[in-house]
Amino acid sequence: MASAEQVEEGRALAPKFDADGLITCVATDVATGDVLMVAHMNAEALQKTIETGEAWYFSRSRRALWKKGETSGHVQRVVEMRIDCDQDAVWIRVEQQGPGACHTGRRSCFYRAIPVGKGRAVTLEFRDGEKTFDPKAVYDKS
Amino acid sequence: MASAEQVEEGRALAPKFDADGLITCVATDVATGDVLMVAHMNAEALQKTIETGEAWYFSRSRRALWKKGETSGHVQRVVEMRIDCDQDAVWIRVEQQGPGACHTGRRSCFYRAIPVGKGRAVTLEFRDGEKTFDPKAVYDKS
């Protein structure tokens, strides 16, 4: 097993998967820097992403490997992939193909803001909340 | 319990904490768009971040609430906070105080790249890997 020093300062990929065999992946838009989505990868998804240069994930709800865009065509081409200090999270900068990354029909999954510094009562505020595609038309093809 | 429609399209904050009571938080640098760190918040950390406008987290290893910068002084001022479609992840755009966010002494935790599209053998490549502060001097104050 790698030491903390090796994990943090080494050049060997030593991903630290959680109890479910997953690491967190953050995908940002290479053009805007916006976070598009946060999802998870298992070892196979990580390997396929590295090999193909396109984003693969593992769906926790469906318990299945999943290529981003396999249904929608909204593939993510990975421009750069980075791993964090303790190797339990990856960050991919992607070219998002098509109108968006979010299954609700939006460019990004992060389309609502939480007001901060204004007390305890919270009402979410939509930001860039307009749908850029019709999720029913894209996902319900059967 | 909120329906998927309410969670995804509503204005009510309904964070979906995991079995350990945590949600994932991605912090990006408001100036550069770079991902600084990925960490976790429990309900209290989320509430304190919303109330104070500064980032609070929950340390899984120390099982403790943790204000970012409480030891180092490297506080994160939250410029904007967003939550994702299914409300199990938050994204904060922050002004990072001091020289960096990473406990290894770097601006970002994501200082190594994984080459993609070049086959199975992986050697990490340092990017922006120079230390911007001495972590021993900053964290070992006792």
HADDOCK unambig.tbl for C-alpha pairs under 7 A between the chains (distance, minus, plus):
assign (segid A and resid 11 and name CA) (segid B and resid 123 and name CA) 5.51 0.50 0.50
assign (segid A and resid 11 and name CA) (segid B and resid 124 and name CA) 4.53 0.50 0.50
assign (segid A and resid 11 and name CA) (segid B and resid 125 and name CA) 6.72 0.50 0.50
assign (segid A and resid 12 and name CA) (segid B and resid 123 and name CA) 5.66 0.50 0.50
assign (segid A and resid 12 and name CA) (segid B and resid 124 and name CA) 6.06 0.50 0.50
assign (segid A and resid 13 and name CA) (segid B and resid 122 and name CA) 6.63 0.50 0.50
assign (segid A and resid 13 and name CA) (segid B and resid 123 and name CA) 6.69 0.50 0.50
assign (segid A and resid 13 and name CA) (segid B and resid 124 and name CA) 6.43 0.50 0.50
assign (segid A and resid 33 and name CA) (segid B and resid 33 and name CA) 4.80 0.50 0.50
assign (segid A and resid 50 and name CA) (segid B and resid 116 and name CA) 4.47 0.50 0.50
assign (segid A and resid 50 and name CA) (segid B and resid 117 and name CA) 5.83 0.50 0.50
assign (segid A and resid 51 and name CA) (segid B and resid 116 and name CA) 6.07 0.50 0.50
assign (segid A and resid 51 and name CA) (segid B and resid 117 and name CA) 4.76 0.50 0.50
assign (segid A and resid 51 and name CA) (segid B and resid 118 and name CA) 6.35 0.50 0.50
assign (segid A and resid 51 and name CA) (segid B and resid 119 and name CA) 5.21 0.50 0.50
assign (segid A and resid 51 and name CA) (segid B and resid 120 and name CA) 6.17 0.50 0.50
assign (segid A and resid 52 and name CA) (segid B and resid 117 and name CA) 5.12 0.50 0.50
assign (segid A and resid 53 and name CA) (segid B and resid 116 and name CA) 5.32 0.50 0.50
assign (segid A and resid 53 and name CA) (segid B and resid 117 and name CA) 4.85 0.50 0.50
assign (segid A and resid 81 and name CA) (segid B and resid 113 and name CA) 5.56 0.50 0.50
assign (segid A and resid 81 and name CA) (segid B and resid 114 and name CA) 5.37 0.50 0.50
assign (segid A and resid 81 and name CA) (segid B and resid 115 and name CA) 6.94 0.50 0.50
assign (segid A and resid 82 and name CA) (segid B and resid 110 and name CA) 5.80 0.50 0.50
assign (segid A and resid 82 and name CA) (segid B and resid 112 and name CA) 5.51 0.50 0.50
assign (segid A and resid 82 and name CA) (segid B and resid 113 and name CA) 4.11 0.50 0.50
assign (segid A and resid 82 and name CA) (segid B and resid 114 and name CA) 5.49 0.50 0.50
assign (segid A and resid 83 and name CA) (segid B and resid 110 and name CA) 5.45 0.50 0.50
assign (segid A and resid 83 and name CA) (segid B and resid 112 and name CA) 5.89 0.50 0.50
assign (segid A and resid 83 and name CA) (segid B and resid 113 and name CA) 6.34 0.50 0.50
assign (segid A and resid 83 and name CA) (segid B and resid 114 and name CA) 6.96 0.50 0.50
assign (segid A and resid 84 and name CA) (segid B and resid 109 and name CA) 4.94 0.50 0.50
assign (segid A and resid 84 and name CA) (segid B and resid 110 and name CA) 4.29 0.50 0.50
assign (segid A and resid 84 and name CA) (segid B and resid 111 and name CA) 6.77 0.50 0.50
assign (segid A and resid 85 and name CA) (segid B and resid 109 and name CA) 5.21 0.50 0.50
assign (segid A and resid 85 and name CA) (segid B and resid 110 and name CA) 6.47 0.50 0.50
assign (segid A and resid 109 and name CA) (segid B and resid 84 and name CA) 4.92 0.50 0.50
assign (segid A and resid 109 and name CA) (segid B and resid 85 and name CA) 5.21 0.50 0.50
assign (segid A and resid 110 and name CA) (segid B and resid 82 and name CA) 5.80 0.50 0.50
assign (segid A and resid 110 and name CA) (segid B and resid 83 and name CA) 5.44 0.50 0.50
assign (segid A and resid 110 and name CA) (segid B and resid 84 and name CA) 4.27 0.50 0.50
assign (segid A and resid 110 and name CA) (segid B and resid 85 and name CA) 6.47 0.50 0.50
assign (segid A and resid 111 and name CA) (segid B and resid 84 and name CA) 6.77 0.50 0.50
assign (segid A and resid 112 and name CA) (segid B and resid 82 and name CA) 5.51 0.50 0.50
assign (segid A and resid 112 and name CA) (segid B and resid 83 and name CA) 5.89 0.50 0.50
assign (segid A and resid 113 and name CA) (segid B and resid 81 and name CA) 5.55 0.50 0.50
assign (segid A and resid 113 and name CA) (segid B and resid 82 and name CA) 4.11 0.50 0.50
assign (segid A and resid 113 and name CA) (segid B and resid 83 and name CA) 6.34 0.50 0.50
assign (segid A and resid 114 and name CA) (segid B and resid 81 and name CA) 5.36 0.50 0.50
assign (segid A and resid 114 and name CA) (segid B and resid 82 and name CA) 5.49 0.50 0.50
assign (segid A and resid 114 and name CA) (segid B and resid 83 and name CA) 6.95 0.50 0.50
assign (segid A and resid 115 and name CA) (segid B and resid 81 and name CA) 6.93 0.50 0.50
assign (segid A and resid 116 and name CA) (segid B and resid 50 and name CA) 4.47 0.50 0.50
assign (segid A and resid 116 and name CA) (segid B and resid 51 and name CA) 6.06 0.50 0.50
assign (segid A and resid 116 and name CA) (segid B and resid 53 and name CA) 5.31 0.50 0.50
assign (segid A and resid 117 and name CA) (segid B and resid 50 and name CA) 5.83 0.50 0.50
assign (segid A and resid 117 and name CA) (segid B and resid 51 and name CA) 4.77 0.50 0.50
assign (segid A and resid 117 and name CA) (segid B and resid 52 and name CA) 5.12 0.50 0.50
assign (segid A and resid 117 and name CA) (segid B and resid 53 and name CA) 4.83 0.50 0.50
assign (segid A and resid 118 and name CA) (segid B and resid 51 and name CA) 6.35 0.50 0.50
assign (segid A and resid 119 and name CA) (segid B and resid 51 and name CA) 5.19 0.50 0.50
assign (segid A and resid 120 and name CA) (segid B and resid 51 and name CA) 6.17 0.50 0.50
assign (segid A and resid 122 and name CA) (segid B and resid 13 and name CA) 6.63 0.50 0.50
assign (segid A and resid 123 and name CA) (segid B and resid 11 and name CA) 5.52 0.50 0.50
assign (segid A and resid 123 and name CA) (segid B and resid 12 and name CA) 5.67 0.50 0.50
assign (segid A and resid 123 and name CA) (segid B and resid 13 and name CA) 6.69 0.50 0.50
assign (segid A and resid 124 and name CA) (segid B and resid 11 and name CA) 4.54 0.50 0.50
assign (segid A and resid 124 and name CA) (segid B and resid 12 and name CA) 6.08 0.50 0.50
assign (segid A and resid 124 and name CA) (segid B and resid 13 and name CA) 6.45 0.50 0.50
assign (segid A and resid 125 and name CA) (segid B and resid 11 and name CA) 6.73 0.50 0.50
